[in-house]
């Protein structure tokens, strides 16, 4: 391989790598299992935490995220953001849209807040 081709190859691979990084960081703005639910900028989705299935009454999805942020700031983020995405605020930890309910459960340990998201049909009796 000539020197010019090597440089071109390295340049192309580098461009693909940086394009992938840019796409990956952009994609982290929403939960992977719930692309209609934003992810607070100071929490990260926990890999492998997703549980999902379709029930006769609708979909049921659970997923978790954690990070160093106060419960209050996280709840304020969702209270302000979810209505902009078509969700109705039912309480500080519950939102509805069409026939689905999104519930948030927050706990704190060692300065890190765990947020558990659960999407279920509004009339589901699986709790």
BARO-76294 format. One record per residue: residue number from 1; residue in one letter; x, y, z of N, C-alpha, C in turn. Coordinates in Angstrom, 3 decimals. Each point is the difference from the previous one (the first is absolute). Layout:
BEGIN
- NUM; A; X; Y; Z; X; Y; Z; X; Y; Z .
...
This chain:
BEGIN
- 1; X; 0.851; -1.169; 0.000; -0.851; 1.169; 0.000; 0.900; 1.236; 0.000 .
- 2; X; -0.318; 0.938; -0.832; 0.805; 1.210; -0.070; -0.282; 0.882; 1.199 .
- 3; X; 0.901; 0.934; 0.220; -0.124; 0.915; 1.135; -1.301; 0.803; -0.072 .
- 4; X; -0.379; 0.461; -1.185; -1.233; 0.773; -0.159; -1.236; -0.847; 0.314 .
- 5; X; 0.003; -1.243; -0.443; -1.141; -0.862; 0.277; -0.112; -0.304; 1.490 .
- 6; X; 1.138; -0.188; 0.668; -0.011; -0.238; 1.442; -0.582; 1.190; 0.732 .
- 7; X; 0.411; 1.199; -0.393; -0.520; 1.211; 0.642; -1.502; 0.134; -0.233 .
- 8; X; -0.443; -0.281; -1.234; -1.414; 0.079; -0.324; -0.791; -1.022; 0.822 .
- 9; X; 0.536; -1.208; 0.109; -0.650; -1.055; 0.777; -0.132; 0.416; 1.469 .
- 10; X; 1.068; 0.501; 0.587; -0.020; 0.441; 1.402; -0.986; 1.142; 0.180 .
- 11; X; -0.028; 0.922; -0.936; -0.922; 1.130; 0.056; -1.452; -0.495; -0.042 .
- 12; X; -0.303; -0.948; -0.895; -1.358; -0.514; -0.130; -0.428; -0.744; 1.273 .
- 13; X; 0.885; -0.836; 0.541; -0.319; -0.737; 1.219; -0.229; 0.975; 1.153 .
- 14; X; 0.855; 1.015; 0.099; -0.165; 1.015; 1.047; -1.333; 0.726; -0.135 .
- 15; X; -0.381; 0.336; -1.228; -1.274; 0.682; -0.232; -1.179; -0.857; 0.397 .
- 16; X; 0.056; -1.283; -0.328; -1.071; -0.917; 0.373; -0.085; -0.120; 1.521 .
- 17; X; 1.165; -0.103; 0.653; 0.047; -0.117; 1.455; -0.629; 1.221; 0.672 .
- 18; X; 0.383; 1.202; -0.437; -0.552; 1.210; 0.613; -1.475; 0.188; -0.326 .
- 19; X; -0.420; -0.414; -1.188; -1.427; 0.064; -0.324; -0.788; -0.933; 0.911 .
- 20; X; 0.547; -1.189; 0.263; -0.655; -0.948; 0.906; -0.092; 0.581; 1.402 .
- 21; X; 1.090; 0.608; 0.487; -0.024; 0.596; 1.337; -1.052; 1.090; 0.092 .
- 22; X; -0.088; 0.819; -1.018; -0.986; 1.078; -0.005; -1.413; -0.568; 0.002 .
- 23; X; -0.268; -1.023; -0.800; -1.317; -0.627; -0.026; -0.311; -0.632; 1.346 .
- 24; X; 0.971; -0.692; 0.595; -0.229; -0.673; 1.277; -0.354; 0.992; 1.092 .
- 25; X; 0.712; 1.106; 0.074; -0.287; 0.961; 1.063; -1.353; 0.657; -0.216 .
- 26; X; -0.397; 0.192; -1.254; -1.306; 0.580; -0.286; -1.108; -0.983; 0.376 .
- 27; X; 0.230; -1.280; -0.267; -1.017; -1.008; 0.259; -0.243; -0.203; 1.492 .
- 28; X; 0.907; 0.426; 0.851; -0.155; -0.188; 1.435; -0.981; 0.983; 0.622 .
- 29; X; -0.633; 0.856; -0.775; -0.949; 0.959; 0.529; -1.327; -0.603; 0.401 .
- 30; X; -0.262; -1.250; -0.393; -1.254; -0.672; 0.317; 0.306; -1.423; 0.451 .
- 31; X; -0.914; -0.586; 0.743; 0.172; -1.383; 0.445; -0.066; -0.937; -1.200 .
- 32; X; 0.874; -0.987; -0.041; 0.039; -0.905; -1.152; -1.294; -0.793; -0.160 .
- 33; X; -0.576; -0.453; 1.090; -1.222; -0.802; -0.065; -1.255; 0.868; -0.097 .
- 34; X; 0.148; 1.283; 0.324; -1.117; 0.948; -0.042; 0.452; 1.265; -0.722 .
- 35; X; 0.097; -0.055; -1.317; 0.527; 1.156; -0.731; -0.850; 1.255; 0.108 .
- 36; X; -1.191; -0.118; 0.586; -0.844; 1.175; 0.219; 0.227; 0.630; 1.372 .
- 37; X; 0.934; -0.564; 0.783; 0.293; 0.511; 1.343; 1.435; 0.512; 0.040 .
- 38; X; 0.184; 1.306; 0.276; 1.348; 0.562; 0.034; 0.787; -0.493; 1.214 .
- 39; X; 1.294; 0.068; -0.120; 0.898; -0.390; 1.081; 0.642; 1.262; 0.559 .
- 40; X; -0.189; 0.260; 1.272; 0.609; 1.158; 0.654; 1.500; -0.029; -0.270 .
- 41; X; 0.582; 1.164; -0.267; 1.398; 0.056; -0.416; 1.004; -0.501; 1.031 .
- 42; X; -0.374; -0.067; 1.269; 0.949; -0.435; 1.028; -0.218; -1.439; 0.465 .
- 43; X; -0.883; -0.720; -0.697; -0.159; -1.415; 0.305; 0.252; -0.801; -1.267 .
- 44; X; 0.414; -1.246; 0.177; 0.295; -0.883; -1.122; -0.804; -1.280; 0.135 .
- 45; X; -0.446; -0.484; -1.126; -0.740; -1.257; -0.019; 0.900; -1.132; 0.494 .
- 46; X; -0.553; -0.882; 0.790; 0.748; -1.147; 0.514; -0.116; -1.134; -1.012 .
- 47; X; 1.131; -0.393; -0.550; 0.025; -1.064; -1.003; -0.584; -1.287; 0.573 .
- 48; X; -0.842; -0.636; -0.774; -0.597; -1.266; 0.418; -1.168; 0.118; 0.951 .
- 49; X; -0.461; 1.216; 0.274; -1.100; 0.167; 0.966; -1.378; -0.103; -0.637 .
- 50; X; -0.060; -0.086; -1.307; -1.286; 0.008; -0.698; -0.730; -1.339; 0.099 .
- 51; X; -1.279; 0.103; 0.307; -0.913; -1.133; -0.047; -1.214; 0.492; -0.776 .
- 52; X; -0.368; -0.714; -1.050; -1.154; 0.461; -0.770; -0.740; -1.179; -0.619 .
- 53; X; -1.296; 0.186; -0.128; -0.824; -0.963; -0.719; -1.323; 0.650; -0.353 .
- 54; X; -0.649; -0.600; -0.964; -1.317; 0.465; -0.414; -1.054; -0.851; 0.673 .
- 55; X; -0.933; 0.657; 0.637; -1.130; -0.665; 0.641; -1.231; 0.232; -0.867 .
- 56; X; -1.050; -0.753; 0.190; -1.221; 0.227; -0.782; -0.536; 1.428; 0.156 .
- 57; X; 0.254; 0.622; 1.151; -0.494; 1.358; 0.244; 0.979; 1.080; -0.435 .
- 58; X; 1.217; -0.370; -0.439; 1.006; 0.970; -0.431; 1.393; -0.403; 0.453 .
- 59; X; 0.942; 0.851; -0.252; 1.392; -0.319; 0.330; 0.337; 0.319; 1.457 .
- 60; X; 0.915; -0.791; 0.536; 0.517; 0.215; 1.348; 1.512; 0.041; -0.113 .
- 61; X; 0.587; 1.095; 0.458; 1.446; 0.187; -0.115; 0.534; 0.552; 1.314 .
- 62; X; 1.078; -0.608; 0.478; 0.706; 0.507; 1.174; 1.454; 0.203; -0.396 .
- 63; X; 0.575; 1.105; 0.437; 1.398; 0.305; -0.279; 0.500; 0.948; 1.088 .
- 64; X; 1.289; -0.038; 0.272; 0.551; 0.817; 1.084; 1.159; 0.851; -0.488 .
- 65; X; 0.203; 1.097; 0.709; 1.115; 0.905; -0.263; 0.486; 0.529; 1.349 .
- 66; X; 1.248; 0.433; 0.050; 0.517; 0.550; 1.255; 1.051; 1.056; -0.284 .
- 67; X; 0.244; 0.809; 1.015; 1.015; 1.042; -0.113; 0.023; 0.870; 1.244 .
- 68; X; 0.963; 0.899; 0.025; 0.162; 0.894; 1.142; -0.809; 1.266; -0.273 .
- 69; X; -1.224; -0.015; 0.489; -0.912; 1.133; -0.125; -1.071; -0.176; 1.066 .
- 70; X; -0.533; 1.094; 0.487; -1.020; -0.090; 1.059; -1.323; -0.502; -0.569 .
- 71; X; -0.768; -0.647; 0.863; -1.336; -0.452; -0.391; -0.835; 1.196; -0.456 .
- 72; X; 0.103; 1.086; 0.754; -0.782; 1.197; -0.308; 0.279; 0.504; -1.414 .
- 73; X; 1.268; 0.097; -0.379; 0.340; 0.492; -1.340; -0.466; -0.951; -1.094 .
- 74; X; 0.110; -1.288; 0.257; -0.463; -0.978; -0.983; -1.514; 0.104; -0.175 .
- 75; X; -0.734; 0.047; 1.114; -1.458; 0.111; -0.083; -0.428; 1.309; -0.660 .
- 76; X; 0.687; 1.096; 0.307; -0.312; 1.283; -0.642; 0.226; -0.067; -1.507 .
- 77; X; 1.061; -0.694; -0.424; 0.280; -0.166; -1.429; -1.164; -0.708; -0.688 .
- 78; X; -0.448; -1.115; 0.569; -1.087; -0.753; -0.632; -1.326; 0.750; 0.064 .
- 79; X; -0.244; 0.706; 1.087; -1.237; 0.786; 0.118; -0.050; 1.093; -1.068 .
- 80; X; 1.155; 0.598; -0.308; 0.057; 1.064; -1.007; 0.044; -0.538; -1.430 .
- 81; X; 0.636; -1.134; -0.197; 0.256; -0.515; -1.344; -1.120; -0.863; -0.558 .
- 82; X; -0.581; -0.851; 0.813; -0.970; -0.974; -0.507; -1.223; 0.633; -0.673 .
- 83; X; -0.566; 1.092; 0.524; -1.141; 0.611; -0.703; 0.355; 0.481; -1.414 .
- 84; X; 1.232; 0.396; -0.208; 0.431; 0.436; -1.326; 0.000; -1.154; -1.000 .
- 85; X; 0.021; -1.231; 0.525; 0.012; -1.191; -0.843; -1.362; -0.700; -0.030 .
- 86; X; -1.017; 0.708; 0.464; -1.356; -0.530; -0.075; -0.468; -0.778; 1.214 .
- 87; X; 0.801; -0.032; 1.058; -0.374; -0.726; 1.217; -0.756; 0.936; 0.941 .
- 88; X; -0.945; -0.543; 0.756; -0.735; 0.744; 1.023; 0.603; -0.342; 1.350 .
- 89; X; 0.284; 1.031; 0.792; 0.560; -0.204; 1.343; -1.148; -0.378; 0.938 .
- 90; X; 0.079; -1.191; 0.595; -1.000; -0.461; 0.956; 0.482; 0.220; 1.434 .
- 91; X; 1.309; -0.117; 0.198; 0.641; 0.279; 1.285; 1.466; 0.225; -0.311 .
- 92; X; 0.802; 0.233; 1.024; 1.426; 0.254; -0.262; 0.713; -1.223; -0.565 .
- 93; X; -0.618; -1.182; 0.131; 0.641; -1.223; -0.491; -0.872; -0.794; -0.964 .
- 94; X; -1.089; 0.591; -0.486; -0.879; -0.731; -0.913; -0.490; 0.897; -1.128 .
- 95; X; 0.079; -0.557; -1.208; -0.389; 0.713; -1.208; -0.841; -0.933; -0.861 .
- 96; X; -0.953; 0.560; -0.738; -0.804; -0.812; -0.904; 0.003; 0.622; -1.384 .
- 97; X; -0.162; -0.883; -0.983; -0.129; 0.443; -1.396; -0.773; -1.077; -0.737 .
- 98; X; -1.064; 0.419; -0.642; -0.897; -0.925; -0.683; -0.425; -1.088; 0.979 .
- 99; X; 0.338; -1.248; -0.232; -0.438; -1.090; 0.878; 1.134; -0.573; 0.829 .
- 100; X; 1.055; 0.809; 0.214; 1.170; -0.488; 0.738; 0.320; 0.886; 1.191 .
- 101; X; 0.575; -0.640; 1.020; 0.414; 0.696; 1.214; 1.502; -0.223; 0.176 .
- 102; X; 0.724; 1.069; 0.303; 1.420; -0.086; 0.311; 0.182; 0.350; 1.465 .
- 103; X; 0.572; -0.931; 0.753; 0.261; 0.231; 1.417; 1.495; 0.040; 0.237 .
- 104; X; 0.428; 0.930; 0.840; 1.403; 0.114; 0.391; 0.120; -0.350; 1.469 .
- 105; X; 1.017; -0.767; 0.321; 0.300; -0.344; 1.382; 1.450; 0.399; 0.237 .
- 106; X; 0.241; 0.861; 0.998; 1.345; 0.507; 0.246; 0.495; -0.418; 1.370 .
- 107; X; 1.277; -0.352; 0.071; 0.649; -0.302; 1.275; 1.430; 0.523; -0.077 .
- 108; X; 0.575; 0.279; 1.159; 1.361; 0.537; 0.051; 0.849; -0.857; 0.919 .
- 109; X; 1.208; -0.289; -0.474; 0.957; -0.750; 0.803; 1.401; 0.479; -0.348 .
- 110; X; 0.773; 0.324; 1.026; 1.386; 0.470; -0.173; 0.099; 1.185; -0.958 .
- 111; X; -0.964; 0.918; 0.081; 0.027; 1.204; -0.818; -0.450; -0.197; -1.438 .
- 112; X; -0.386; -1.197; -0.369; -0.449; -0.272; -1.357; -1.495; -0.306; 0.013 .
- 113; X; -0.717; 0.591; -0.942; -1.437; -0.198; -0.085; -0.319; -1.047; -1.057 .
- 114; X; -0.801; -0.975; 0.380; -0.480; -1.031; -0.906; -1.416; 0.365; -0.409 .
- 115; X; -0.263; 0.018; -1.301; -1.332; 0.286; -0.515; -0.476; -1.245; -0.737 .
- 116; X; -1.116; -0.536; 0.443; -0.600; -1.149; -0.669; -1.234; 0.492; -0.742 .
- 117; X; -0.019; -0.237; -1.302; -1.110; 0.401; -0.858; -0.854; -1.228; -0.279 .
- 118; X; -1.312; 0.159; 0.105; -0.902; -1.098; -0.354; -1.129; 0.547; -0.851 .
- 119; X; -0.119; -0.522; -1.192; -1.088; 0.342; -0.895; -0.973; -1.167; -0.004 .
- 120; X; -1.282; 0.300; 0.140; -1.008; -1.058; 0.009; -1.307; 0.558; -0.573 .
- 121; X; -0.881; -0.903; -0.421; -1.315; 0.464; -0.421; -0.724; 0.625; 1.195 .
- 122; X; -0.793; 1.008; -0.222; -0.667; 0.695; 1.092; -0.854; -0.948; 0.836 .
- 123; X; -0.673; -0.953; -0.608; -0.877; -0.898; 0.748; 0.641; -1.317; 0.357 .
- 124; X; 1.340; -0.074; -0.016; 0.686; -1.262; 0.314; -0.073; -0.279; 1.497 .
- 125; X; -0.188; -1.250; 0.334; -0.045; -0.423; 1.403; 1.191; -0.872; 0.331 .
- 126; X; 1.185; 0.350; -0.502; 1.173; -0.842; 0.244; 0.808; 0.449; 1.199 .
- 127; X; -0.386; 1.067; 0.683; 0.779; 0.519; 1.121; -0.068; -0.904; 1.175 .
